[in-house]
Amino acid sequence: MTKKLMACATAVALVAGLFAATAHEAEARRGGFGAGVAVGAILGLGIAGAYGGPRYYDDGPSCYRGPRRCGHVGRSCWYNRYGERICREGEYRCYRRTVCD
């Protein structure tokens, strides 16, 4: 959410800077409104880039969810008196183990 807001604010600042720069003719004597908007846009882009960039924290091993595994839990099988194998399936569940490097 914050990235989207920062992107919108950056776009608005950039468009405002473009309109301000093209609205008035540049004069060497006056540093007008357009220069202030341009400097503000450059600073805003720099802050947004620093805020939106990746953060690297090395605080030990990294853990992630492993591959998904599915199977029957509570399954029991036996042979009846006729020699047939009978299985009660139990529940079919999926899980992911946590893997740490």
Secondary structure, 3 states (H helix, E strand, C coil): CHHHHHHHHHHHHHHHHHHHHHHCCCCCCCCCHHHHHHHHHHHHHHHHHHHHCCCCCCCCCCEEEEEEEEEEECCEEEECCCCCEEEECCEEEEEEEEEEC
